[in-house]
Amino acid sequence: MHTSRRDRRSNRRSKRSRRPLIIAAVVVLVLLGALGAWTVKNDGYLFGLRTPLAPADYEGTGGEPVTVEVPSGNGYTIGVELAEQDVVASAEAFAHAFGSNPDAAAIQPGTREMRLRMSAASAVELLAQNEVDRSGLTIVEGHTVEQIQQTMVEAGWAEEEVKAAIADPEALGLPKEAGGELEGWLAASTYDATPDTMSAVDVLRQAVAETVAELDQLKVPADERNEVIIKASLVEREAPDEYRGEVARVIENRLAADEPLGLDAIDSYGRKKPSHEITTEEFQDESFPYASRVVAGLPPTAIGAPGRESVEAVLNPPEGPWVWYVTVNLDSQETKFTDSYDEFLAFKDEYQTWAAENGY
């Protein structure tokens, strides 16, 4: 087709006029691509708005080993610490993986060997194995102040130093609501402490502070804390792990009925000997405040260091009418609960049959 010189000049002008538009479009696309990359690295923020991008996460099981101090708390609290150490890419990814792993609830605080740049899922899986570095001081769940003192002495602290520290609870930061009683207020945990790095006062002060921090986190009012600690110590010493809530409910039901708790762990703590060595006369001594079979109400102090799970069981026990329970099989820890005295006696017979058959 023939075109005039005028038409050809018009076409050239039209092409020149489109070039700036094409270049501008390319620039915009490049800028948007760069901005998209920026949003991924900055956890999904675009023009100040939150986008539905997944939180940053690494892939694989990580690289170089690194030692980290895993704090107590929920998945996000742990994730913040791990993200700061570059073990995981973000606290959000770790919290999500924590919530998706049924074993995560068993993760314990303490010094752990992890790896740099792990996926959140692999970090949770590794922590759930609970291979805690026990080179520090470990306060065991259920242990009494006396047992904790012995543990510290065996770990190398001077006995007189430990005794002096325990004798001055105010110097340890014990709150007023504890009434001067240290029992139950030393948090069960592993502490990065040795006689060479920390005094007895400092490590025990840290243990008290951890208990206070846990009660703060669980939002326990100050005027209820000592009672919660005492109840939780009973649960810790009495309940198989899977029955903490039910035992906490039995305690509440008996207190509400103003009946003696009848927990041998209370008598053993008070008498400082196992229950099978306690005489009938001692069990029935109404003048002894730890005689739980005849004295109603809580004991005057906690009877050991409760773990967090026992505290949570006390704060949120399941509903139920139970006032008695019997562990009928010491191997499986099967425990049965009832509000019928006749059924309670049947459970006792069931336990005695099992005990006779298994050499107890």
Summary of the structure (lengths in Angstrom):
residues: 360
radius of gyration: 31.0
end to end distance: 110.6
largest distance: 125.9
contacts: 1076
relative contact order: 0.08
helix: 51%
strand: 9%
